[in-house]
Amino acid sequence: MPKLLPKDLFIVSTSMQCLFPKTLNPQFFLRSFNNNTRSKSFTVRSMSSGSRMFQLKVDPLTGNSEWVVIEEEDEASGDSTKQLLANTSYLDMLNDTRRNKAYREAIDNTITKPCHILDIGAGTGLLSMMAARAMDHGDSMGSSGSKGMVTACESYLPMAKLMRKVLHANGMQRKIRIINKRSDELEVGVDMPSRADMLVSEILDSELLGEGLIPTLQHAHDKLLVDNPKTVPYRATVYGQLVESTDLWKLHDLYNTEKGVLDEIRLVPEGMDSALCVKRQQFSMHCDALEENIKLLSEPFKVFDFDFWRRPDSHRVMELSVKATDIGTVHAIISWWLLQLDEKGTIFYSTAPKWISCPTSVEGFNSSISWSQNWCDHWKQCVWFIPKNGLSLLKDEEVSLLAVHTDTSISYETKTLSQNLELGQSELSAQKYQITLPPEKIALYSDVNWRCSMLKAIKNAMKQKTPSLCVVVDDSIFLAVALAHLAKGSHVLSLFPGLQEKGVQYLQAVADANGYSKDHIEVQKMSELLASQSSQEKLDLLVGEPFYYGNNSVLPWQNLRFWKDRTLLDSILSEGAVIMPCKGLLKACAMYLPDLWQSHQCLQHVEGFGHSVVNSMLGACGGLPPGQENPTLPFSVWQCGESKKMSDIVTIMEFNFLKPISPCSGKAKVEFIARGKCHGFVLWIDWVMDTEESIVLSTGPEQRYWKQGVKLLKEPMAVGSHRSATTDCHSADIETSFNPSTGDLIVEYAFL
C-alpha cells in the first residue's frame, strides 16, 4: 500500500464520512459499506479531481448489484442518469401545483428584503429561484440596497447537474450558488461566507421525518443558521385517526387470517405468531383508495408539532387519550401531516385523506383555509398497524396511546392492549427465525384462492412424477413449506437468494407444525447446487411464485429472474422435469388514468420558472420532442387515483419457461370498449402454473398484491368502441420486445 498523501484521499458522503485511497477500488469498498446504510448512492470527492457519484444499480435478472459512476462533467452517462431520475418523485412533486403555490406564497410573504438564504435539498432549484426573485422584488420596493444571496445545497449529483441547466434556462445562474454536498458537510467560511438568515427546504416524506428532517434541522441550527432564523416551512403538525378496516388488517396479521384457511399449511404456527410479519413502522399508502372499506372510530387527533424555526429534539414521547366515536375494532392508525408554511398561519398544505373535508374539525384550522385535494404520489398517508387482530372498542371508550418519535420515524403503542408486553417478549425470542415481509405479501399468503391454486398446482405436478429432487428457485416461503409438507419422499431445496440464513432458521422453526423433519428441506446457494448436482441426481420439480425478497417496487417482467435462474439450472434438469410456472403471459389493457398522467406530464413553467429542460431527464409524458419516449414505470394501479379500463385485456406475448431464456417479442391489437380518454397502457404478467393452463395466477390491476407496469401516452387519446358513430380512435396496436441480457421490455404503440 503506497503512502497516503492528502490529495489521494476521497471523502465518501453518506450518513458518516469515511476515507479511502484512490488506489483502492471503490466498488469493493462501497458494496460492503452499503450493507450498513440506507443510502443507495454515494458522492465521492477527491481533493485533486472534483466530484463523482456512485449509484447502486441492480441487475433485475440476476440480483447482482454494481456501482455506476456518474462524473461531475460526464455527459456520456446520460441514459443511465435518465433512468435513475425517472424513478424518483421529482416530476410528481413539480406537477403538484398546490404544493408549488403554497411555497411561492409563503416565500414571497416571508422575504421582505435581501438576506442570505439557504435551500437544503434544492432539487431543480425551484425554491432557490423563488427566494432570489422575492429578494429582487423586495430590493426594488426600496430596501436598504444591501445584496442578498442564495446558497442551494443538493447532495444528489445527477439532480445538481440538472439544477444548473434549470438555473441557466431561467437566467438565475449568477444569483444562486450550487453546493453539491450534504448539508451536514457544509462549512461556514468554506462553502458559505456566513450563517444564513433564512432556511427554505422541502425534505419531507409521507411520514414527515423519513428523509432526515430532524438531524438536518439540528445541524443547520447548530452550524449554518443565525439565531432565530426565518424558515419556510414554519411548522409541521402530525395528525392521526383510529380506523377499522379488514383490508388493512389482512396486510399485517397473517397469524389470525391464516386461521380461516382450510389447508394444512401453517406459515405462522400456534405460538409463533410473529414468525412472518411486517416491520414495526408506518407504511405510506393512498388511503382514499380504501375509503369504502374504512370505518372511522375517532375524530382526528394531534400527535406531534415540529417547528422548523428552532432546533428540534431527537426523541419525544407523547401520551394521548383518544375517545372512540363508534363501536368497532381498531386495526390501524392512519396519519398525515399539516404544513404551516408562513409564520402568520395563513398558508397551509396537508396530506390528509379526502374524508377530512372539514378543516374546522381539526384543532388549529381556520375555516377560511382553502382545501383542494388533487391527487399526488410523492406524499401519501401513513398506516400504523395495531398488533394482532386489533383492539375492540365501545363507543365513547377512551384509548390510551403512546406516540414516540425518533430522528427518522414515528411509532405508536396502545397502552390498553395487555398483549403488547407479551408481544415485545415474543418478538425478542423470535428474532432468530423472524422474517419481515411487505404488507402485500402478508395479505397474499392468507388469500384462500391463491393458496388453493398453488397447492393444486403442486399436487398436479406430483401426480405426473414423484419427484426425487424439488427446488424452490426463488424466495417463496409458502412454496418451501408446502413442498416440504407435501413431498414427504422427496429431497427439497430452497435457494432463497434473498432470505438465505433467515430462511434456514425459519424453516427449522416451523417444521414440526407442518409435519416435516428439519433435515427434510435445506437451503443452498445456486452455485452450491450446481456444483453438487452436476454428477448426481437430477432435478425433477422446479417451482417459484415468482417472488424475490427485496424486489417490492419492480416492473412485472423483472420477476423473470425466475426464467434466468431456471436457465442456469438447465443442465441438471431431469428428462420430463416439471417447471412451475411453465409460462408467463404478458397482458395489457388501455386505461383511463387522469391523475397519474397529470402527475407525470411535461413541465413548462412552474410558478413562473421554466422547467422544460428537465422533461426528458425526469421521464415526463406529453409534449416531448419527436423520438423521445417516457419510460414504463411500476405502479399499484389501484392506488393511482381515478381509473377505468378502456379496452379488453389482450395477450401480447408468451415467456416459455420450459425452454432456456431467450429474446422474445409480440404484438396485439387493442380494441376500445368505452368512450373517453385513454392515458396509457397497463402491462402485467399472468403466471401459468401448468401445461394444461388450468391454473393461471394474474398480477393485473384488479389485484392489490403486485405492481403493474404503466406506459403513459405522449398525449391522452380520445377513444371509443366501433359501435359508436364517432371519429374517436377505435383500436391500437401494441408491440413489445424482451431483452434477456438487460431484463428490459421495450413497449411501442400506434393508434389506428
RAQUILIN-V842212 format. One record per backbone hydrogen bond with DSSP energy under -1.0 kcal/mol. NH is the residue of the N-H (numbers start at 1). CO is the residue of the C=O. Records with the same first field share a line. If there is no record, write none. Layout:
BEGIN
NH = CO, CO
END
This chain:
BEGIN
8 = 5
9 = 6
10 = 20
11 = 45
12 = 18
13 = 43
14 = 12, 16
22 = 8
24 = 21
29 = 25
30 = 26
31 = 27
32 = 28
33 = 29
34 = 30
36 = 33
37 = 34
42 = 54
44 = 52
45 = 11
46 = 50
47 = 9
50 = 46
52 = 44
53 = 70
54 = 42
55 = 68
56 = 40
57 = 66
59 = 64
63 = 59
66 = 57
68 = 55
70 = 53
72 = 51
78 = 75
81 = 77
82 = 78
83 = 79
84 = 80
85 = 81
86 = 82
88 = 85
93 = 89
94 = 90
95 = 91
96 = 93
97 = 95
100 = 96
101 = 97
102 = 98
103 = 99
104 = 100
105 = 101
106 = 102
107 = 103
108 = 104
109 = 105
110 = 106
111 = 107
117 = 149
118 = 198
119 = 151
120 = 200
121 = 153
122 = 153
125 = 122
129 = 125
130 = 126
131 = 127
132 = 128
133 = 129
134 = 130
135 = 131
136 = 132
137 = 133
138 = 134
139 = 135
140 = 136
141 = 137
142 = 139
149 = 115
151 = 117
152 = 177
153 = 119
154 = 179
160 = 156
161 = 157
162 = 158
163 = 159
164 = 160
165 = 161
166 = 162
167 = 163
168 = 164
169 = 165
170 = 166
171 = 168
172 = 167
175 = 172
176 = 172
177 = 150
179 = 152
181 = 179
185 = 182
186 = 183
189 = 192
190 = 187
191 = 187
192 = 187
196 = 224
197 = 116
198 = 116
199 = 230
200 = 118
201 = 232
208 = 205
212 = 209
216 = 212
217 = 213
218 = 214
219 = 215
220 = 216
221 = 217
222 = 218
223 = 219
224 = 220
225 = 220
226 = 196
230 = 197
232 = 199
234 = 340
235 = 340
236 = 306
237 = 338
238 = 304
239 = 336
240 = 301
241 = 334
243 = 332
244 = 295
249 = 245
250 = 246
252 = 249
253 = 249
257 = 253
258 = 254
260 = 257
261 = 258
272 = 269
275 = 272
277 = 435
281 = 279
283 = 383
285 = 381
287 = 285
289 = 286
290 = 287
291 = 288
293 = 290
294 = 291
295 = 244
297 = 242
301 = 240
303 = 238
306 = 236
308 = 234
316 = 405
318 = 403
320 = 401
322 = 399
324 = 397
325 = 297
328 = 393
330 = 391
331 = 243
332 = 243
333 = 384
334 = 241
335 = 382
336 = 239
338 = 237
339 = 349
340 = 235
341 = 347
349 = 339
351 = 337
356 = 353
357 = 355
361 = 358
362 = 359
365 = 362
369 = 366
381 = 285
382 = 335
383 = 283
384 = 333
386 = 331
390 = 387
391 = 330
393 = 328
396 = 324
397 = 394
399 = 322
401 = 320
402 = 413
403 = 318
404 = 411
405 = 316
406 = 409
411 = 404
413 = 402
415 = 400
417 = 414
420 = 417
423 = 419
424 = 420
425 = 421
426 = 422
427 = 423
428 = 424
429 = 425
430 = 426
434 = 430
435 = 275
437 = 277
442 = 438
443 = 439
444 = 440
445 = 441
447 = 444
451 = 447
452 = 448
453 = 449
454 = 450
455 = 451
456 = 452
457 = 453
458 = 454
459 = 455
460 = 456
461 = 457
462 = 458
463 = 459
464 = 460
465 = 461
470 = 491
471 = 541
472 = 493
473 = 543
475 = 547
480 = 476
481 = 477
482 = 478
483 = 479
484 = 480
485 = 481
486 = 482
487 = 483
488 = 486
490 = 487
491 = 468
492 = 520
493 = 470
494 = 522
495 = 472
496 = 474
500 = 496
502 = 499
504 = 500
505 = 501
506 = 502
507 = 503
508 = 504
509 = 505
510 = 506
514 = 510
515 = 512
516 = 511
520 = 517
522 = 492
524 = 494
529 = 525
530 = 526
531 = 527
532 = 528
533 = 529
539 = 572
540 = 469
541 = 469
542 = 578
543 = 471
544 = 580
551 = 548
552 = 550
558 = 555
559 = 556
560 = 557
562 = 559
564 = 560
565 = 561
566 = 562
567 = 563
568 = 564
569 = 565
570 = 567
572 = 569
573 = 570
574 = 539
577 = 574
578 = 540
580 = 542
582 = 688
583 = 688
584 = 655
585 = 686
586 = 653
587 = 684
588 = 650
589 = 682
591 = 680
592 = 644
597 = 593
598 = 594
599 = 595
600 = 597
602 = 621
606 = 609
609 = 606
611 = 604
614 = 611
615 = 612
618 = 614
620 = 615
621 = 600
628 = 625
633 = 710
635 = 708
637 = 635
639 = 636
640 = 637
644 = 592
646 = 590
648 = 671
650 = 588
652 = 586
655 = 584
657 = 582
659 = 656
664 = 738
666 = 736
668 = 734
670 = 732
672 = 730
673 = 646
674 = 646
676 = 719
678 = 717
679 = 591
680 = 591
681 = 711
682 = 589
683 = 709
684 = 587
686 = 585
687 = 697
688 = 583
689 = 695
693 = 690
697 = 687
703 = 700
708 = 635
709 = 683
710 = 633
711 = 681
713 = 679
717 = 678
719 = 676
720 = 729
724 = 721
726 = 724
729 = 718
732 = 670
733 = 750
734 = 668
735 = 748
736 = 666
737 = 746
738 = 664
739 = 744
743 = 739
746 = 737
748 = 735
750 = 733
752 = 731
END
